[in-house]
Amino acid sequence: IATNSITTPTDPYYPRQWGMAAGGAATAWPRAATVNAGTAINVAVVDTGVQVDHPDLVSRLAPAATWGRCDSGTCLAYASTNALSIPTDGDGHGTHVAGIIAAATDNAIGVAGVAGNRPVSIIPVKVLADDGSGTTDAVAAGISWAVSKGAKVINLSLGSSANTQAINTAIDGAVNAGVLVVVSAGNCGGSSWSANGCTSMNSADYPAGYAGTAAGAGKVIPVAASTSAGGIASFSTQQGYVATAGIAAPGDAITSTFNGSSYASMSGTSMASPYVAGGAALVWSTYPTLTRMQVRDVLRASATTNATTLASPSAFGAGLINLDAALTAAAALADARCDARAIGAMAAALEGFSPVIGRGLRRRARIPGGEVLLLDESYNGN
């Protein structure tokens, strides 16, 4: 049993992190610690890169052999002697995303990460340039790189108006490898849709929109952005793919790590997606026998609902993420799998047959010629 149980983290910016309590992370941390010390889980941040020497992230990075730089469309493995291979973040977006997922927690500096002190590590994969732009080939290559380097969860806080086969095929490969892919739902909601480069209010954003196609059903979790008041952020895209496959998570005024070993408050579905990715890692680390589909279903089935969320599924999806409830659901599912395996093994021993256990139940602008641009976000440094 793990003894390092977090109650109130010592991270000085933790009081600003309203989402930790609102999304159930704060109560999930001590509960997870009573179950076990956790199994190692790698989460790939496929983004603008990560500041790999940030003091709140350096201890949370996967081995350097997993790092990749794919913004040219071809991935380069990290080599300290080759500056072109370093997944440097000249933008700050990827560093912010990484901190939301798994910043070192209860270490008396900076912020806490959603994964708490579970053994969750970040794989930095740079697919976007320092101005937030990139190509579909680079994003697709980055997804495949992350899979090849052992990511169990991939976070994609990016998008465009184009539904591209290259990215969809890479996602298919990740899913076939048992990887959970979490994506930002888009920032085309409300009056800011034009400023955010969207073609119309609530226009579909991809790859989140892949979840709304027959080929992409169940393959990604699109994440909408919620506010500290429990509503949906005005900029968050409201779409059918959110209703059928998505969930809402804290994405407004989110404090996390930033470039220059600093911290910043940013808003966007780009911030909501890593909350779910970090939550998935927390659940999976605690109950590692679950499958990708089971982790996905646990997160959505345990979401908090009320009259507002139920009335607006295209905004909230399954509801507001609740990681404490997700741990309860995951425990029940893990116990059921254990019981099924035990029954199958006993039957095999007694009757000579083999048991079969079934699988559980930006700066954003219009896309010019295949370019993929980051979802909009705003920030205030501190």
C-alpha positions in Angstrom: 0.0 0.0 0.0 1.3 3.5 -0.9 2.1 5.6 2.2 2.6 8.9 0.4 -1.0 10.1 0.4 -1.7 13.6 -0.7 -4.3 15.6 1.1 -3.6 19.3 0.6 -0.5 19.7 -1.7 2.3 22.0 -0.7 2.5 23.5 -4.2 2.2 27.3 -3.7 0.0 27.9 -6.7 -2.4 25.0 -5.8 -5.0 27.4 -4.3 -5.4 28.8 -7.8 -6.1 25.4 -9.3 -9.8 25.3 -8.9 -10.1 22.4 -11.3 -8.4 19.9 -9.0 -11.3 19.9 -6.6 -14.0 20.5 -9.2 -13.0 17.5 -11.3 -12.4 15.2 -8.4 -8.6 14.9 -8.7 -8.1 16.2 -5.2 -10.2 13.5 -3.6 -9.0 10.8 -6.0 -5.3 11.2 -4.9 -5.7 9.9 -1.3 -8.1 7.2 -2.4 -5.6 5.9 -5.1 -2.9 5.8 -2.5 -4.9 3.4 -0.4 -5.1 0.9 -3.3 -1.5 0.7 -4.4 1.6 2.6 -5.2 0.5 2.7 -8.9 1.8 1.2 -12.1 4.0 3.3 -14.4 2.0 5.0 -17.2 3.4 7.2 -20.0 1.4 10.0 -21.4 2.5 11.6 -24.7 2.1 15.3 -25.1 1.9 15.7 -28.9 2.2 19.5 -29.1 4.7 22.4 -29.5 7.2 20.5 -27.3 7.9 20.7 -23.6 10.5 22.7 -21.6 12.3 19.6 -20.5 14.3 21.3 -17.7 11.3 23.0 -16.1 11.7 22.4 -12.4 8.1 21.2 -12.0 8.4 18.8 -14.9 12.0 17.5 -15.0 11.2 14.7 -12.5 8.1 13.7 -14.4 9.6 13.1 -17.9 9.9 9.6 -19.4 13.4 8.6 -20.4 15.0 10.8 -23.0 15.1 7.8 -25.5 11.3 8.3 -25.8 11.4 12.0 -26.7 10.7 12.9 -30.3 10.8 15.9 -32.6 8.5 15.4 -35.6 7.7 18.9 -36.7 9.4 18.4 -40.0 7.1 15.5 -40.8 9.9 13.0 -40.0 10.6 12.1 -36.3 14.0 12.5 -34.9 15.1 10.7 -31.7 16.5 13.0 -29.0 20.2 13.4 -28.9 21.8 15.9 -26.6 24.4 16.7 -29.3 21.8 17.5 -31.9 19.8 20.7 -31.2 17.4 19.8 -34.1 16.3 16.7 -32.2 15.4 18.4 -28.9 11.6 18.8 -28.4 12.1 22.4 -27.4 8.9 24.4 -26.7 9.3 27.9 -28.1 5.6 28.6 -27.6 4.7 27.5 -24.0 1.5 25.7 -25.0 2.9 22.1 -24.7 4.7 22.9 -21.5 1.4 24.2 -20.0 -0.4 21.0 -21.2 2.3 18.8 -19.7 2.0 20.5 -16.3 -1.8 20.0 -16.2 -1.3 16.3 -16.7 1.6 15.5 -14.4 3.4 18.4 -12.8 5.4 17.2 -9.8 2.8 17.3 -6.9 3.3 18.1 -3.3 6.9 19.2 -3.9 6.5 22.8 -2.4 7.0 24.5 -5.8 4.7 25.6 -8.5 1.6 23.6 -9.3 0.1 20.2 -8.9 -0.7 17.8 -11.8 -3.9 15.9 -12.2 -2.1 12.6 -11.9 -1.0 13.6 -8.4 1.9 11.4 -7.2 0.9 8.4 -9.3 4.0 7.1 -11.4 2.9 9.0 -14.5 5.5 10.3 -16.9 5.4 12.6 -19.9 6.7 11.8 -23.3 7.4 15.1 -25.1 6.6 14.9 -28.8 7.1 18.2 -30.8 4.9 18.3 -33.9 4.1 22.0 -34.0 6.4 25.0 -34.7 7.1 27.7 -32.2 4.3 29.8 -33.8 1.8 27.0 -33.2 1.5 25.8 -36.8 2.3 22.5 -38.2 1.4 19.9 -40.9 -0.9 17.0 -40.8 2.0 14.7 -41.7 3.9 16.0 -38.6 0.9 15.3 -36.3 0.4 11.9 -37.7 4.1 11.1 -37.4 4.0 12.3 -33.8 1.1 10.0 -32.9 2.9 7.0 -34.3 6.1 7.9 -32.6 4.3 8.1 -29.2 2.8 4.7 -29.8 6.2 3.2 -30.7 7.7 4.6 -27.5 5.2 3.1 -25.1 2.6 5.8 -24.5 -0.6 4.5 -23.0 -2.4 7.8 -23.3 -1.9 10.5 -26.0 -3.0 14.0 -25.6 -3.8 16.1 -28.7 -4.5 19.7 -27.7 -4.7 20.8 -31.3 -7.0 20.9 -34.3 -8.1 22.2 -37.6 -11.2 22.4 -39.8 -9.9 19.6 -42.1 -10.7 15.9 -41.5 -7.4 14.3 -42.7 -6.8 10.6 -43.5 -3.2 10.8 -42.3 -4.1 11.7 -38.8 -7.1 9.4 -38.7 -4.9 6.5 -39.8 -2.4 7.3 -37.0 -5.2 7.4 -34.5 -6.4 4.0 -35.8 -2.9 2.6 -35.2 -2.9 4.0 -31.6 -6.3 2.5 -30.9 -5.2 -0.9 -32.3 -2.2 -0.7 -29.9 -4.5 -0.2 -26.9 -3.7 3.5 -26.5 -6.2 6.0 -25.3 -6.4 9.1 -27.4 -7.7 12.3 -25.8 -8.4 15.4 -27.9 -9.5 19.0 -27.4 -13.1 19.5 -28.7 -12.4 22.8 -30.3 -12.8 26.5 -29.6 -15.4 27.5 -32.1 -18.2 28.3 -29.6 -19.8 31.6 -28.8 -18.9 35.0 -30.3 -15.2 34.3 -30.5 -15.5 31.7 -33.2 -14.3 34.0 -36.0 -11.4 35.4 -34.0 -10.4 31.8 -33.3 -10.2 31.1 -37.1 -13.3 28.9 -37.2 -15.4 28.7 -40.4 -18.6 29.2 -38.4 -19.9 29.1 -34.8 -19.5 25.6 -33.5 -18.0 24.3 -36.7 -16.4 20.9 -36.3 -12.8 20.6 -35.3 -10.5 17.7 -36.1 -9.3 15.2 -35.0 -12.0 15.6 -32.3 -14.6 15.4 -35.0 -13.3 12.0 -36.0 -15.3 10.7 -33.1 -18.4 11.7 -34.9 -17.8 9.6 -38.0 -18.6 5.9 -38.5 -14.9 5.1 -38.9 -13.8 7.0 -35.8 -16.6 6.1 -33.4 -15.2 5.4 -29.9 -11.6 6.0 -30.9 -11.0 9.4 -29.3 -12.4 11.3 -26.3 -13.3 14.9 -27.3 -13.0 17.2 -24.3 -15.1 20.3 -23.8 -14.0 23.1 -21.4 -15.9 23.8 -18.2 -15.7 26.8 -15.9 -15.3 27.2 -12.2 -19.0 27.8 -11.9 -19.8 24.4 -13.4 -20.9 25.8 -16.8 -19.5 25.3 -20.2 -17.0 27.9 -21.4 -18.3 30.2 -24.0 -15.5 29.4 -26.4 -16.0 25.6 -26.2 -17.3 24.0 -29.4 -20.7 22.4 -29.1 -21.0 19.5 -31.5 -22.6 16.1 -31.9 -19.3 14.4 -31.4 -19.1 15.9 -27.9 -22.5 14.5 -27.1 -21.8 11.0 -28.3 -18.2 10.5 -27.3 -17.1 13.4 -25.2 -16.9 14.8 -21.7 -16.3 18.2 -20.1 -13.3 19.1 -17.9 -11.8 22.3 -16.3 -10.6 24.5 -19.2 -11.0 28.1 -18.1 -8.3 30.1 -16.3 -6.1 27.1 -15.7 -2.8 27.7 -13.9 0.1 25.4 -15.0 3.7 25.3 -16.0 5.0 27.6 -18.7 8.1 28.5 -20.6 11.1 30.1 -18.8 10.5 27.8 -15.7 7.5 30.0 -15.0 3.7 29.5 -14.6 0.7 30.9 -16.4 -3.1 30.9 -16.5 -4.5 29.9 -19.8 -8.0 29.0 -21.2 -9.1 26.7 -23.9 -10.2 23.2 -24.7 -6.5 22.7 -25.0 -6.4 23.0 -21.2 -9.4 20.7 -20.7 -8.1 17.8 -22.7 -4.9 17.3 -20.6 -7.1 17.2 -17.5 -8.9 14.1 -18.9 -5.6 12.7 -20.1 -4.1 13.1 -16.6 -7.2 11.6 -15.1 -7.1 8.6 -17.4 -3.5 8.0 -16.4 -4.4 8.3 -12.7 -7.2 5.7 -13.1 -5.1 3.4 -15.3 -2.1 3.5 -13.0 -4.3 2.5 -10.1 -6.1 -0.2 -12.0 -3.7 -1.3 -14.8 -5.7 -4.4 -15.8 -8.3 -2.2 -17.5 -8.4 -1.9 -21.2 -8.4 1.3 -23.2 -12.1 1.0 -23.8 -12.8 0.4 -20.1 -10.8 3.4 -19.0 -12.7 5.5 -21.6 -16.0 4.2 -20.5 -15.3 4.6 -16.8 -14.4 8.3 -17.3 -17.6 9.0 -19.2 -20.0 6.8 -17.1 -18.8 8.3 -13.9 -19.2 11.9 -15.0 -21.3 14.3 -12.9 -24.6 15.1 -14.4 -27.3 17.6 -13.5 -30.3 19.3 -15.3 -27.9 21.7 -17.1 -25.5 19.0 -18.4 -28.4 16.7 -19.4 -30.1 19.5 -21.3 -26.9 20.3 -23.3 -25.1 17.1 -24.3 -23.5 18.7 -27.3 -21.8 21.1 -24.8 -21.0 18.8 -21.9 -20.9 15.4 -23.5 -21.4 12.7 -20.8 -21.1 15.4 -18.1 -18.5 17.0 -15.9 -15.5 14.7 -15.2 -15.4 13.2 -11.7 -12.2 11.3 -11.0 -13.2 10.3 -7.5 -16.3 8.6 -9.0 -14.2 7.2 -11.8 -11.9 5.4 -9.3 -15.0 3.8 -7.7 -16.3 2.6 -11.1 -12.8 1.4 -12.1 -12.5 -0.6 -8.9 -15.7 -2.4 -9.5 -14.7 -3.2 -13.1 -11.3 -4.4 -12.1 -12.9 -6.7 -9.5 -15.3 -8.1 -12.0 -12.4 -8.9 -14.4 -10.5 -10.6 -11.5 -13.6 -12.6 -10.7 -14.1 -13.6 -14.3 -10.5 -14.7 -14.7 -10.6 -16.7 -11.5 -13.8 -18.4 -12.6 -12.4 -19.1 -16.0 -9.2 -20.6 -14.6 -11.1 -22.8 -12.2 -13.4 -24.1 -14.9 -10.4 -24.8 -17.2 -8.7 -26.7 -14.4 -11.8 -28.8 -13.7 -13.1 -29.4 -17.2 -10.0 -29.0 -19.4 -11.0 -26.0 -21.5 -9.2 -22.7 -22.0 -10.8 -19.7 -20.5 -11.6 -16.7 -22.7 -12.1 -13.4 -21.0 -14.1 -10.9 -23.1 -12.9 -7.4 -23.4 -14.7 -5.0 -21.2 -18.0 -4.4 -21.6 -3.6 29.2 -30.9 -3.6 30.7 -32.1 -5.8 29.3 -34.5 -6.3 30.2 -38.2 -8.1 28.8 -41.1 -6.2 25.8 -42.4 -4.0 26.7 -45.4 -3.1 23.6 -47.5 -2.8 20.9 -44.9 -1.7 23.1 -42.0 -2.8 22.1 -38.5 -2.9 25.0 -36.0 -3.3 25.0 -32.3 -6.6 25.6 -30.6 -7.0 29.1 -29.2 -5.9 29.9 -25.8 -5.2 32.9 -23.7 -2.7 33.3 -20.9 -1.6 35.6 -18.1 1.9 34.9 -16.8 2.9 35.2 -13.2 
